[in-house]
Amino acid sequence: MKAERARERCEGVDTRSLARTPLAPFNSSTCQDGDTKKQRGQDRRISHALYSQNPYSDRFPGVLTPNSLRSLHLSHVKQLLRNNHEVEPVFYGFQLVGDSLLLRFAEQMLRRECKNEASPRRLGLCVSGQTVEQLRRRLQSQAAALGNKVVLLVGTNDLLQGRDIEKMKFSFDQLVDILEETVQRLIILTLPPIPKLEDDRRFRMKFKQFNDFLKLFPRKYANIICIDMTRSFQTNDNHSNINYFERWYDILQSRPDLVHLNHAGLNLLRDKLLSSCCSDSD
């Protein structure tokens, strides 16, 4: 009877955001016949909160489904909620942290919705227009929740604003120090090209210097890997492949973009992340 009640509680839970999380053996002792109405309500809220946005669960074996959750330890479900839901957006167990590049990825690829009307737009620690220094301050304030695993992509806005490269590197170094003390695994993404600034010689120099700087972190920290995004978004002659970028910022085509990734670019980013996040989760 106890086991049946626990299975019923997990029946409607869809943890697509927690894909590839290992299943714990079912233990009926975690559910008592004397559960209060308040506890049952909490379990329903947990089930509702675990609904998320991984649209690939039908394409990748081993992910959690409502049926597989029938055998999931209820206390483990609650722990997953504490570890993941509070630090959304999450992709295969990795919290996404950065600027509008990952914000758009969360919206379009993970089907997350920005419900806040405030400016700037944000989902968790993915904040539109966010610079390296702004993210560092946000984390240093200890007001932000961090998961155990993080994907970090930030720096594009610094280059767009013409920030000094040495100040960028200094802020990023401090940012990584904060993250490295907190998270178990950190994936750093190099910056994709910015077609809008490609003809600017000074930009090209700073762009290369910063990405080369990012590639050094795995040498210093065992829990950090770096994914080189640059070449994937370039043509064979090392120019930006504009087929991966938004041509216009708005639907009226009144403002050129050539900064943000379009749907094809976001698909490519997803594929790059899948190879790293899924292998790390195995």
Buried (B, 14 or more C-beta within 10 A) or exposed (E): EBBEBBBEBBEEBBBBBBBBBEEBEBBBEBBEEEBEEEEEEEBEEBBEBBEBBBEBBEEEEBBBBBEEBBBBBBEBBBEBBEBBBBBBBBBBBBBBBBBBBBBBBBBBBBEBEBEEEEEBBBBBBBBBBBBBBBBBBBBEEEEEEBBBBBBBBBBBBBBBEEBEBEEBBBBBBBBBEBBBEEBEBBBBBBBBBBBBBBEBEEBBEBBEEBBEBBEEBBEEBEEBBBBEBBEBBBEEEEEBBBEBBBEEBEEEEEEEBBBBBBEEBBBBBBEBBBEBBBEBBE
